Amino acid sequence: MAAFKPLVFSGVQPTGNLHLGNYLGAITKFVALQDSHDCIYCVVDLHAITVPQDPAALTSQIREVTAAFIAAGIDPRKHIVFNQSQVHEHAELAWVFNCVARIGWLNRMTQFKEKAGKDRENASVGLYAYPTLMAADILVYRATHVPVGEDQKQHLELARDIAQKFNNDFSASIVAQGHGEGFFPLPEPLIQGPATRVMSLRDGSKKMSKSDPSDYSRINLSDDADAVAQKVRKAKTDPEPLPSEEAGLSKRPEAENLVGIFAALSDRTKAEILAEYGGAQFSTFKGALVDLAVAKLGPIGSEMKRLQADPAYIDSVLADGAQRASAIAAPTMAAVKDILGLVRRR
């Protein structure tokens, strides 16, 4: 396999109401990666339309995710931030990969089964073929690394399988076109320490979700300092003091969730938090968590509001990012067409 320049790609769907779980699970990791890697961060709006969307809401949500990226600390001048639909090579390469991937591979994708539910016959073809578009998102830039959570590992494996099959099926043409032994890299998962699993503030057994009917179940990134403080204070707890060791969090999901949030926001371990607050009542612990959460999240919410009030600026960031992304994607797609034997404009 040829050597490829290290490059990170990741995407976030514009589904609205980004919350603390999205921030701790993905966006903070994106920010940290900027210091060590060249990064491409994409608002994957074509993935969003695999299920019905309100057009006006989708426009707003694309800008909201972009604002969250910038407000959280991603620098769109040093790295590439754009929305997927502005770079047509994503969809073009996805069709090629539809012809490379096998039906059996897609039938094994568990996320389609979960999202389609019982009425799979009524799901869109786009939802079924979502993983081949995800593979195209990564490989159109010949990205080498992808930060992934547990729910995306299977899709990254599929991207690797597609890349390998393309390289094998067209090996002679790849060599003849001067690309060496393989055209696409086999992208690696980028694991950055243990994932932060953020649960509902009203029920520690359920993941924090934008679909929960109670706004008090989550901290939205767009919440101001007062809202953040109020939601932390009202978060469900139990009557016992905090334990001094992690084993004491067993069967105490709400306590474990709040300790985990404190640890993640302060970049410390749960053990360190319990060493400091073990034996304390929740009122004391929550007071400290309020101060920490407001200090960390309040400025992000304020900056998101400021950015979203200037959609022309956000759109200019996306347009600039798309132009820079296209400069990488277009040569990749041109080379793929030559490898396949398609005739293209010169």
N, C-alpha and C positions, 0 to 999 in steps of 0.2 A: 504494500500500500504506500502511495506517495505521501510525503510529509505535507501537512496542511498548516497554514498559519492559524494559531489559536484565536478563536472568535466565539463569543457567547451570544446566543439568541434566546430570547424569551418573549412570550406574549401574554397579554391579559385581556379577557373579554370585557367589552363595555356593557356590562349588565346593570349598572347603576348601583348606588348606595354602597360604595366601597366601605368596608368596616375594619375594625381592629384585626380581625383574623386575616384579611387580605394583606394588611400592612405588615404584621409580624411574620406571616407565613411566606410572603413573597417580596413585597416592595422593599423592606429593609435589607433583604439579601441582594436585591438589584443594586441598591445604593452602595453596599459594601464592595460589590464586584467591580465597580468603576475604577477602584484604585489599583486593581491587579490585572484587568483584562480589557480588551476592546469589546464593546457591548453594543448590541442592537436590541432595542426594546420596542415592541410592536403592540399597538392596540388592535386586536384581531377582530375587526368588525365583520369580516366575511363569515367568521365562525358564529357570530351572534345571530345572523339571519337564518341559521339552520332551524330555528324555532321562530314563531311569529314575533314581530317587533313593531312597535309604533314608530313611524319614521321620525317624528319630531323628538320623541324621547330618545331614540337611538343617536341622533345628532348631539343632543345634550350629554348623553352618557359617554360618547367618544371623547368629548371635550373634558368631561369630569375625570376620566382616567388619566388623560394627558396632564391635567392640572395636578392630580395626585402625584404622578411621577415627579413633576418639577418641584412641587411643594415639599415632597419628602426628601429631596436632595439629589435627584438625577439631573445631571448637567447635559442638556440637549445640544450644547455646542461641542462638547468633547466626545459625546457618544450619539448614536442615532436613535431618535424617537419619532415614530411615524405611525399612521394607521394603514393597515394592510391593503385596503381597497385602492389606495393611491398607487400601488405598485402591481401592475397587472401580471407580472411574471409569477406571482404566487398562484393565481388561478390557472395560469398556463401550464406550469410545472405540475400542479395537482392533477390535471387531466392526463399528462404523461404517466404519473404515478398510479392513476386509476387503471392504466393499462399494464403496469408492472406488477402491482399488488394482486394477490389472489383472493377470490371470494372467501375461501376458507379462513384466511388470515383475518379478514374483517368480521366474519361470523364469530370469531373468538373474542372480539372486543367487548369487555364487560360494561364499559361506560355507556355504549349504545343501548344495551339491554336495560340499564338503570334509567337512562333519560327517556327512552321511548315508552317504558312501562308496559302494560299489558296490551295496549293498542298499537303494536309495532307496525301493523299493515298501514296505519294512518300516519306514521312518521315520515318526514321528508327524506328524500334520497341524500340530501346534503348532510343530514344528521348521521346517516349511515356511513357516508364517505368522509366524514369529519377527519378521521385519522390520516387519510392520504393528503388532505390539505395541510394538516399539521406537519407532516413530513416535508411537504413542499416549502412551508414557512421556514423550516430550519435549513433545508438543503439547498434552497435557491441562493443562499449566502455561503454555502459550503461551511456552515458553522460546525465547530468541533465540540462544543460543550453547551449543555442545556440545563439550567437549574430546574429541577422537577420535584414535585410532591408525590406522595404515594399514588394519587389518583391518575397521574400522568405517566408513570413508569412503563405501563404497557404500550402506550402510544409511542414512546421513545424507542422501545424495542422494535415496534413496527417500522419506524423510520430507519432504524439500522438494517432491518431485513430488506426494506425497499432499496436502500442504497447498495447493499451487498448484491442483490439480485440484478440491479441495473448494471453494476460494475461487471458482474459475471456474464450477463446476457450479451452485453455489447463490448466485451473485453477487446476483441480484435479491432473494432472501430475506434475505441478509446485510445488504443496504442497508435493506430494509424493517424489519428487526429493530433498526436503529439502530447497526450495527457498522461503517459506512463501507465502504470498497472491498474490504477483505479481513479475514476473521475470524482466520485463523491466520498467524503470521509464517513466513517461510522461514528456518529456523534455520541459523546459520552455524557452520562448524567453527572451533574455537578452537585454534590452533596455538601452542604455547609453546616455541619453540626446537626444536632437533633432538631427535627422540625417542631415548631411551636404550634401546638394544637389548641386553638382558642375556642372555648365552649360558650354557650349562651349564658348571659348574666342572670337569667331567670330559671335556667334548668341546666345544671352542670353535666347532664348526660347527653345533651344535644349540642351539635356544632353551632357556633355563632353563624347566623344566616340572615341575609337581606330579606328572605321570604317569611321570616317569623312575623306574625301580625303585631307583636309588641315591640315598639321602638326601644323600650327599655331592656330588651334582650341583647342589644349590641351597642357598641360605640362606633358611630359612623365617622369616617375621616373628615367629613364636612362639619361635624359638630363643633360648636364653639366651646370655650373653656367652661362656661357655666353648665352646659349640657353634659360634658364629660364628667364634671364633678358630681352632678346630680345622679347620673347613671351608676357611677361607682358606689356612691353612698347607698343607693337603693338595690344594689346587687344582692342576690339571695345568698345567705350564709347559713350556718348551723349554730346551735347555742354553745358548743364547746370552744375552749381557747385553741389557738393554733398549736400544733404539735412542735416538738423540737427537732424531729427527724422526719425524713420523707416517708418512711414506712407508716407514720401516723396519719398520712393523707389518704391511705387506703379506705375505700368506701365512704369518702367525704368529697364527692365530685366538685361541689361548689368551692370548698376550701382549696382543693388542688388547682382549680381553674384560676382563682385569684392569685394564688402564690405563683403559678406559672406565668401569668400576665406580668406580675411585679418583676419576676426574674428576667423575662424577655425584655421588658422596657428598660431595665437597669443594666442589661448585659451581664447578669450574674446567674448563678445556679440556684435551683430551688433549695438545695442544702444550705447555701449561704444566707438566703432569705430567712429560712427557719431558724438558723443559728442566731439571727438577730431578733426575730419576732416570736420565736417559740415561747409559748406560755402566755402570750399577750391576747387580750380580747380583740374581737374583730373590729370594734370601734377604733382602737388605736391603730391597728394594721390598715384599715380602710382610710384613715386620715392620711397616713403616709402614702398610700397608693393614689389617693386623690391628688396630692401634691405632685407626685411623679408623673401621673397620667396627664395632668393639665400642663406640666412643664414640657412633656414630650409631644403631646398631640394637639394642644391648643394652638401653637404657631402653625401647624400643618393645616388645621381647619381654617384659620384666618387667611393663610396664603392661598388656599384653594378658592376661597370666596373671592379674593382679590383677582386671581387669574381668571376665574369663570366670568367675572364681570367684564373681561376684555377678550371676547371670543376671537377677535381679529388677531390678537397676539398668539393665542393657542393655535389657530389655523395656520399662522405663519411658521410656527415651530413644526407642525405636522408636514407642511409643504416642503420646508427645508430638509426635514428628515427623509421624506419620501424621495426627494431628488438625490440625496446621498445614498439611500438604499438602492434606488434604481441603478445607480452607477456600478453597484456590485452585482445586482440581480440580472441585469440585461446581458452582460457577457456570459454569465452562467447559462442562461436560457438559450442564447445563440449557440453556445458550444453543445448543449444538449440536442438542439435541432440538427447540428452537423453530425453528431454521433449517431443519431437515429436515421440519418439519410434524408431528412426533409430539405426541400429547396426553400431558401429564404432570400429576402432582399439583401443586397450587399451595399 
